[in-house]
Amino acid sequence: MRIHQRTSNSGQLGTWGETFGTSRPRAGASASAIAVPLERLWDAYELLLDVHREVRPGLIFALRFVQGSLGHLAFTRYDRTCVIELDGVDSRRTREFLSAAWGALEASDIPHTHHWGKINRMTPATLQRSYGDVVARWRSARDLLLPADVRRTFANAYTDAAGLTSP
């Protein structure tokens, strides 16, 4: 394993693959994440904490700060993005919290997106609210790149339910 030393940090550094090994999903775990513009972080965080105090799920919050992406449907779409990780035990209470948290965010004026690869509430309405006219541009690009007879190859029940593709 190749390890690099930083002069400003006595810790060890490595590539992503050198730092993290493979892992297997564990039964009973829940993972969700919401991205918000950095300038709205504390509004979103307080809102989520209020829901957390009420429901008391078995999960923790973690904050990850990332540069925004220019990808049409990038989850980290804000110039300066904060990802609020919501990870913990998969239980009725955790799912109740996630549903209530998503509802509270949707009822607020806080821009946000859901992590595509984690538990989320992606529907045509949330897709439109999160990405606006970019969704139409993404669909146009998809239609331009993929001939009609192969589009279903790159679609599934999830993308259909989210409103990205058609059954």
N, C-alpha and C positions, 0 to 999 in steps of 0.2 A: 504494500500500500504506500502510495506517495503522500507524504505529509509536508506541508509548507509551514514555515514559521514566520510570523509577522513580528516586526520590531515593536509595534505599538500594542501588541496583544500576546501574552504568553501562551494562549491556547493553541490548539492544533487546528489546522485547516485542511480540507480535502475537497474533492469534487463531490457532487451530489451522491453518486454511486459509492464513493469511498466513505461517505459520512453515514448514509442510511442503508441498512440492509433490507432485504425483502421482509415482508410481514404478512401474516394471514389474518383475515378478518376474524374477530372473536364474536361468538354468539352473545347476544345481549348488549351489544354496543350500539350507540346512536351517534351519528355525526351529521351536523348541518352547519352551514355557514352563510352569512349574509355580508355583502359588500356595500359600503356606504362611502360617499365622498368624505374625505378627511375633515372638512369644515363642519360636517353634520355628525361627526362621531359621537360627541357627548350627548346630543339630543337622542340619537338612536340607542346609545348605551343606557341612558337613564330610563328610556321607555322599556327596554328589554329587562332592566333590573326591576322595574315596577311589576312587570308580568311575572318575573322570577319570584319576587317576594310573595306574590299571591298564590302561585301554583306550587312552588317549592319542588322543582324536579331534581332528579339526581344527575345533574350535569354541571359543567364548568364553562366559563367564558374565557376565551383567549383572544388577544388582539394581534393582528399581523398587518404590518404596514407595507404596502407595495406600490410600485409605480403603475399607473394605469396602462391599459393595452388599447391599441387602435383596432383590434379585431371587431368585426361587426357585432358579434354576439358575445364579446368578452365579458366574463363575469366581473373582472376588475376594470371596468370601463371608465371610471372617473380618473381624472388626471393624477390626483393623489388619492389613493384608495386605502381604506381600512377594512380589513376582513375581520368580522366578528365570528369567531369559531364557537360553536355551541355543541360540545361533545360530552358524552357521558353514558349512562345506563339507559338502555332501551326499555321503557316502561310506559304504562298508561299515562302516568303523570308527565313524563318527558314529552310524549306526543301531544298531550293536552297543552303543555307549555309552548311547544313549537307552533301549534295551530293558533293559539292565542297571540303569540309573539308576531307571527306573520300577519294576522288580522289587525293587530295594533299598528304595525308598520304600514300596512295598506291603507288604514284609515288616517294616517298622518300625512304630512307633506314632506316626509324624509325620503329622498331618492334612495333606492336600494335595488340590489339584484340578488338572486339566489345562486349558490354554487351549483353548477350543472351536475357535478358528480357525487353530490351528497343528498341527504333527505331534503326535499324542497317542495314548494307548492307552485310548480310552474304550470300555468294554464294559459290559454290565449289571452285572457285579460291581464294576468300578471306579466306575461311576455310583452304585451303592448305598453303597459304602464312602465315597465323597466327599460325598454329599448326604443319605444316610439317608432318613427319612420324608418329606423335602421332595419327593422324586421322585413319590411317590403324590399329594401335593398338587398338583404341577405337572400330572400327567396328569389329575387331576380337573378342574382349571381349564381345561385344553385341551379336555376332553370337554364341559364346560359351554359354552365359547365357540364351539366348532366343531361344526356338525351332522355326524353320522356320514358323510354322503355327500360331505363336502368335506375330511375329515381327511387323506386321502391326498394332497391338493393341497399340504399343508404337511408332507410327509414325504419321505424319500429313503433310499437305501441306508445312508448314514451314520447317520441318526437311528434306522433299524431296527436296525443292528448295535450301536449304543450302548444300545439298550433303551428309547429314548424313545417310539418308535412301533412299530406292528405292520405287517408286510408285508401 
